[in-house]
Amino acid sequence: MSGLVVIGASYAGIQAALTAREAGYAEPVTVIADEHALPYQRPPLSKDFLRGEIDAQGFLMHDEAVFAGAKIELRLGHRVVEIDRQAGRIALADGTMLDFDKLVIATGSRARKIAVRGADLDGVCYLRSIADAADLKARLGEAGEIVIIGGGFIGLEVASSAAKLGKRVTVIEAASRLLERAVSPAVSRFLLDTHTRAGVEVKFGTAVSAMIGDGGRVTAVELDGSIRLGADLVVVGIGGIANDALAVAAGLECANGIVVDEHGRTGCSGIYAAGDCASHYSRFAEGWIKLESVQHAQDQGRAVGLAIADSHEAYDSVPRFWSDQHDLKLQIVGHAARSDRMVIRGAIEAGRFSVFNYRQGKLVAVDSINNPADQMVVRRLIAAGISPTPGQAADSSCDLRSLLKPGRKAVA
Ligand SMILES: Cc1cc2nc3c(=O)[nH]c(=O)nc-3n(C[C@H](O)[C@H](O)[C@H](O)COP(=O)(O)OP(=O)(O)OC[C@H]3O[C@@H](n4cnc5c(N)ncnc54)[C@H](O)[C@@H]3O)c2cc1C
């Protein structure tokens, strides 16, 4: 059976398959996933699901009937082990071969493993899949002291959930502030205050040198070769790595992800990639980037689906990301790399503000705390290449929406 084969049944893969169908692709469509669960949302894994506020049925991506209705065959619990691009064929771990006319690689990313002594002790956990989350949830129920390695999004969300469950939580961060590569210093400080108020302790500039165990179970984390911190449970959140091994082995170009163009096309005709596993040129970053966000995976998956149905529409969405920690919502729009000026809009003390990041006078990104209204308007401004002046950005009484009106210009 030929047609479209998609590897990975998450945001990018499912969006590509559904979009191709909606846009008129009439050949067979098969989506293969190594996970056994029906396609589900990942963000709740570190949030409501971990806290026991929703169950697994509560965040499925679509009802099973949607796939049947779109004539999309889901093959769950099957791992793809090889792509033979010359033959137009993939091999599954059980030896099954599947032919394809078009192939989408949407294999996502995996958690980066920590390489220290004792890293394989029981109780040292990662969070990527629903199976990981179910395991972590059960362990959290029994643990008192939790050590989280990494003050990134996943680490901080797990810290927030664990603190809400009444656990003693310590976050170990090698850098000097939280989310250093993703948000401005003002937002990092605000997050730190919020976590501290909720009882989470954060240790900065600290490296984990070993995990200490007793009877095969982790009991402590060793810091900087000497200090020991007691731990019933360790959660490691030190970043993701693109699952591009299949593409590398098939000879596709990969550089921190599978290299694709604005339609998600790789250099090999008929083979596409999208989502966490792909690397693309972004005008918003002014460079090649690999994004890990729901919005990116869905929008790039959509561009791939359209290209497969010969209805091309370039992927050109402004990058967006959100994170829920304690009672706050952090949202980021744009790409702040190499920004050289930051302007605060709103009141930090009131817990509702945004930080406008500029690169050579151009607005490139905005991080907001509890301020979805700012996010809505700056998304449109950044997409249109319109930059409010720093003065306008800092002035909360200046209606930034007016800059979107034809003929209106930002003034100094
Ligand atoms: C705990 C957690 C919380 C998150 N919270 C947020 C959030 O709040 N906001 C946000 O924007 N983003 C969040 N993200 C990130 C977001 O979930 C990812 O960016 C998104 O899931 C990427 O989608 P994807 O389709 O590219 O890949 P993935 O969701 O990673 O899915 C890839 C799928 O392919 C499968 N696969 C891999 N290799 C093979 C193979 N060889 N054969 C078969 N199947 C294979 C994988 O097992 C997986 O099921 C979170 C991620 C996690 C883990």
PDBQT file of the ligand as one rigid body, heavy atoms in Angstrom, charges set to zero:
ROOT
HETATM    1  C1  LIG A 501       5.520  17.756  29.624  1.00  0.00    +0.000 C 
HETATM    2  C2  LIG A 501       5.472  18.704  28.459  1.00  0.00    +0.000 A 
HETATM    3  C3  LIG A 501       4.805  19.920  28.589  1.00  0.00    +0.000 A 
HETATM    4  C4  LIG A 501       4.748  20.807  27.506  1.00  0.00    +0.000 A 
HETATM    5  N1  LIG A 501       4.084  21.991  27.658  1.00  0.00    +0.000 NA
HETATM    6  C5  LIG A 501       3.984  22.842  26.610  1.00  0.00    +0.000 A 
HETATM    7  C6  LIG A 501       3.257  24.059  26.727  1.00  0.00    +0.000 A 
HETATM    8  O1  LIG A 501       2.730  24.393  27.784  1.00  0.00    +0.000 OA
HETATM    9  N2  LIG A 501       3.163  24.859  25.617  1.00  0.00    +0.000 N 
HETATM   10  C7  LIG A 501       3.749  24.518  24.416  1.00  0.00    +0.000 A 
HETATM   11  O2  LIG A 501       3.629  25.264  23.413  1.00  0.00    +0.000 OA
HETATM   12  N3  LIG A 501       4.457  23.363  24.278  1.00  0.00    +0.000 NA
HETATM   13  C8  LIG A 501       4.596  22.535  25.356  1.00  0.00    +0.000 A 
HETATM   14  N4  LIG A 501       5.315  21.371  25.218  1.00  0.00    +0.000 N 
HETATM   15  C9  LIG A 501       6.031  21.110  23.961  1.00  0.00    +0.000 C 
HETATM   16  C10 LIG A 501       5.097  20.464  22.938  1.00  0.00    +0.000 C 
HETATM   17  O3  LIG A 501       4.349  19.436  23.537  1.00  0.00    +0.000 OA
HETATM   18  C11 LIG A 501       5.931  19.930  21.768  1.00  0.00    +0.000 C 
HETATM   19  O4  LIG A 501       6.568  21.016  21.145  1.00  0.00    +0.000 OA
HETATM   20  C12 LIG A 501       5.037  19.174  20.777  1.00  0.00    +0.000 C 
HETATM   21  O5  LIG A 501       4.498  18.021  21.383  1.00  0.00    +0.000 OA
HETATM   22  C13 LIG A 501       5.814  18.776  19.537  1.00  0.00    +0.000 C 
HETATM   23  O6  LIG A 501       4.965  18.033  18.706  1.00  0.00    +0.000 OA
HETATM   24  P1  LIG A 501       5.557  17.049  17.590  1.00  0.00    +0.000 P 
HETATM   25  O7  LIG A 501       4.386  16.523  16.851  1.00  0.00    +0.000 OA
HETATM   26  O8  LIG A 501       6.622  17.730  16.824  1.00  0.00    +0.000 OA
HETATM   27  O9  LIG A 501       6.314  15.896  18.378  1.00  0.00    +0.000 OA
HETATM   28  P2  LIG A 501       5.985  15.021  19.685  1.00  0.00    +0.000 P 
HETATM   29  O10 LIG A 501       4.828  15.602  20.436  1.00  0.00    +0.000 OA
HETATM   30  O11 LIG A 501       7.289  14.872  20.396  1.00  0.00    +0.000 OA
HETATM   31  O12 LIG A 501       5.545  13.628  19.071  1.00  0.00    +0.000 OA
HETATM   32  C14 LIG A 501       6.384  12.813  18.300  1.00  0.00    +0.000 C 
HETATM   33  C15 LIG A 501       5.831  11.406  18.329  1.00  0.00    +0.000 C 
HETATM   34  O13 LIG A 501       6.585  10.582  17.441  1.00  0.00    +0.000 OA
HETATM   35  C16 LIG A 501       6.888   9.362  18.090  1.00  0.00    +0.000 C 
HETATM   36  N5  LIG A 501       8.069   8.747  17.470  1.00  0.00    +0.000 N 
HETATM   37  C17 LIG A 501       9.352   9.168  17.560  1.00  0.00    +0.000 A 
HETATM   38  N6  LIG A 501      10.167   8.349  16.847  1.00  0.00    +0.000 NA
HETATM   39  C18 LIG A 501       9.370   7.381  16.317  1.00  0.00    +0.000 A 
HETATM   40  C19 LIG A 501       9.622   6.247  15.491  1.00  0.00    +0.000 A 
HETATM   41  N7  LIG A 501      10.849   5.934  15.070  1.00  0.00    +0.000 N 
HETATM   42  N8  LIG A 501       8.567   5.449  15.143  1.00  0.00    +0.000 NA
HETATM   43  C20 LIG A 501       7.289   5.766  15.547  1.00  0.00    +0.000 A 
HETATM   44  N9  LIG A 501       7.016   6.841  16.319  1.00  0.00    +0.000 NA
HETATM   45  C21 LIG A 501       8.039   7.629  16.704  1.00  0.00    +0.000 A 
HETATM   46  C22 LIG A 501       7.119   9.795  19.533  1.00  0.00    +0.000 C 
HETATM   47  O14 LIG A 501       7.057   8.728  20.452  1.00  0.00    +0.000 OA
HETATM   48  C23 LIG A 501       5.953  10.767  19.709  1.00  0.00    +0.000 C 
HETATM   49  O15 LIG A 501       4.784  10.101  20.032  1.00  0.00    +0.000 OA
HETATM   50  C24 LIG A 501       5.389  20.470  26.283  1.00  0.00    +0.000 A 
HETATM   51  C25 LIG A 501       6.075  19.252  26.164  1.00  0.00    +0.000 A 
HETATM   52  C26 LIG A 501       6.109  18.370  27.228  1.00  0.00    +0.000 A 
HETATM   53  C27 LIG A 501       6.844  17.055  27.084  1.00  0.00    +0.000 C 
ENDROOT
TORSDOF 0
